[in-house]
Amino acid sequence: MSSKQVLLQPRISEKSYALAESDNVYVFKVPMDLSKPAIASAVEAQFGVAVTKVNTTVVKGKAKRTLRKGGRRQEHGRQTDFKKAYITLKEGDKIPIFKAEEDETNKKAESK
């Protein structure tokens, strides 16, 4: 998979924002078949930062139920499973994922 372009989708949530601010850890949604060294090299190549540690977890998809025909027929299904990678960066390195939110916060503070 190293010859292909790897799609890294940042997971933007309150928890990931707090991890980025306090521990310099960023959270990404990555393809299921990607290994930790491949994830580290993809982050380093895409953002130009030094990765010190990569932790991964597979999030199981939730079971969903859909009612059809006035509630008489039910269809059962599942959301797809996905893999999250927690990337720890070298001290001093940052990825500008939350830059727009930080700029907005600074503008509000300056206007008061």
N, C-alpha and C positions, 0 to 999 in steps of 0.2 A: 504494500500500500504506500510505500515511501515515494514511488514515482508519480503518484497521483496528487492532485491538490486536495488537502484535507479541509473539510468544512468544520469550523469551530464556531458554535453558537453560544454566546455568553448567556448565562442564566442570571437575569436581573430580578432580584428580590431584596427584601429588607435584610435577610440573613446573609446573602452574598455581598451586599454593600457593607455590612458590619464586618465581615471577614476580611474584605479588601482594605478597609480602613485600619483595623486593629492588628491583624496578623499578616497582611500582605499576601492573602490567599484569594485567588480568583476561581470562579466556578464556570465550567463550560459544558455544553451538551456535545458529545462526540459520537462518532459511529461505533457500533457495538464491537466490531472486529479490530479496533485499534488498540495496540499495546501501549504500556506506559512510556517506554522509550520513544515510540513514534509520536505520542501526544506531546512529549517534552520537546522533541525536535520541531514539530509543527508550530508550537507556541513560540519557540525561539526564532524560527524563520519568519513567522508572520508579524510578530510584534517587536523583534529585536531586543529581547530581554533574556536574562539568565535564569533558568529554572533550576531550583534546588531539590524539589520533591514533587511527586505526582501521586495522588491517591484517587482511586476510582471506585465507583459503586454503580450497580445496575438497579435501576428503579423499575419495579414491576408495574405493568399497566393495570389500571383499575377496571373492575368489572362494571359494565354499564347495561342498563335495560331501557328499551324504547317501547312505548305503548303505541299501537297503531289501531286504526279502525274503531275509534271511539272507546278505546281502552279494552277491547275484546281480544286483541292479539298482541302478544308480547314477543319482542325479539331481543335475544341476549347477545352480547358481544364484549369485547375487551379493547381497551386502549393499548397501543403498542408499548412494549418495553423500551427503555432508553438507558444510555450510559452517561453518568456525570463524572467529570474529572475535576478534582480540587487541585489547582496548580499553586505551589508555593514558590514565590520569586525571591531572588537574591535581595538582600537589604539595599534599599535605595532605588530599585527598579519599580516602575509602575506601568500599568496598562490603562489607557484613557477610556475605559468603558463608561464610567460614571461621570465623565467630564461635563456633560450637558447639565446634569443635576447639580453638580458643584458650582457651576457658573450661575445657575438660576438662584441658588442659595446665597451666593455672594452678592448678586444684584439686589436681592431683597434686603440683605443686611446693610448695604450701602445706602439704600433709599430711605431707611428709617432714621 
